[in-house]
Amino acid sequence: QVQLVESGGGLVQAGGSLRLSCAASGSIFGIKSMGWYRQTPGKQRELVAAISTDRTTNYADSVKGRFTISRDNAKNTVYLEMNSLKPEDTAVYYCYVITVLTTTHWGQGTQVTVSS
């Protein structure tokens, strides 16, 4: 079984920064891809950023140039550095990992609130 523990969410003013972390533990035989989705009430969950084993990254257009995703393979941890935050970034952020066994696991979600 794989567990993901997220941290780093909170309340910040527009223009501020937050850093999210997500650490995976348990029966991990290898991680292929890691990343973050976000969701607001009444909307579908949307991909924010993803990073593969070779550190190739992918970002939603709405966060390009403001958010940076990174990973520490030794710690099975993925990070999301969020700068120049906007009120529209307010959401619950969920991390995920896709293992080499092609299973997908999700974190519990962390609230990010950006006030105007």
Secondary structure, DSSP 8 states (H G I E B T S, - for coil): -EEEEEE--EEEETT--EEEEEEEEES-S-EEEEEEEEE-TTS--EEEEEE-TT--EEE-TTTTTTEEEEEEGGGTEEEEEE-S--GGG-EEEEEEEEETT--EEE---EEEEEE-
